[in-house]
Amino acid sequence: MSDSLSNTSSHEIRNTEYNQEGSTYAREREAPWPRPPWGKRGLAFLIDAAIATAPLAISMAFMMHHLIAMMAYLDLPPFYQSTPLFYVVMALFYLGIPWFLFFGLCRDGFRKGSPGKRLFGLLVIQLDDGNPCTMKNSAVRNLLMVLIAMFHWFIPLLGFLGLLVEPISILRNPQGRRLGDGWAGTMVVE
């Protein structure tokens, strides 16, 4: 090892190995923020997903319960009759779709991040200036996840396989950035 390299840290040596022709991978290696823990990030995602899908899940649970009860010939009035429960469930369903789209796309652009990330001390930042993610960046960042989730509703098996795309991209990226982070120029930090 030469004298010029003996005074450099192993972090600097690793970065010089990847700095070939200014590649994107090299710039990602130089980011000063560490990769957030998997457990915190996964639990934050589950909380955010529950918030995004709660109205749809509740309304669909009521609809499925009533449908199964009708099929079992229980003495229940038809669900489609004008009952207050019918209107509540249908309102949840029809308001749940725009809520899912809004929250799913914009959740990281809220003032202090999404509820799940806030709970676990995580924040999505913009790599260019280190500021918190904007609504626009959040929408770009989360577009793929929302599209995959919607696809999952229509073709469950292929949608499930699509849901593996983002975790695999997080594993492969040295800074734990998923595809949406690359598109939006963002990163999750602790």
Phi, psi and omega in degrees: 000134182283166181296327182293329180274340183291337180267000181261151180280163179295330178297317179293323179295315179300319181294323180291332177294328184262356184278025179292118174056028175060040183294160177300320180300321180295318180295323178294323180295332184274355181300134185281358184262138179282161177289130179289154181298143181300315184300313179297317183293319179293317179293322177298318178297317180297320178295314180296321178295321178295319179294319182293324187257359185304309181299318179293318181295317180295313181295320180291327177296317177297316180296316180294319178301314182291321178297316179295320179296320178294321181291333180273006177061037174281156183278068175247143175292152178304137185295332185283355176293155184287086176244156178302322179299321179302313182293322178295313181295318180292323177296317177301318182294309185287333174275339180292328180293307177295328177297315179301315181294314181296306184294319180300321181276319191258002188302326182277349181268358176298163188313312180241028179091182181287157179303317180297315180292321177300318181300325183258011176073029179254156179212142174267125181241161173273131184290331184292326182229355178079004178282159176301153181301140176271169177300319180297313179296324179297317180297317178294317182298320187262358183302313181298317180296318179294316178297319179295318179296319178294320177297324180298327179294326186268321178229086190306315184295312180292324177296320178297317178296324177295327179295343179280345183300311184293314177300324178294320179293327176295318180296321184282338183272132182298333180261006179073028180269136177268177183303317179299325176296320179296319179294322186266351183069042183236173179201144175272129178233161179262000000 
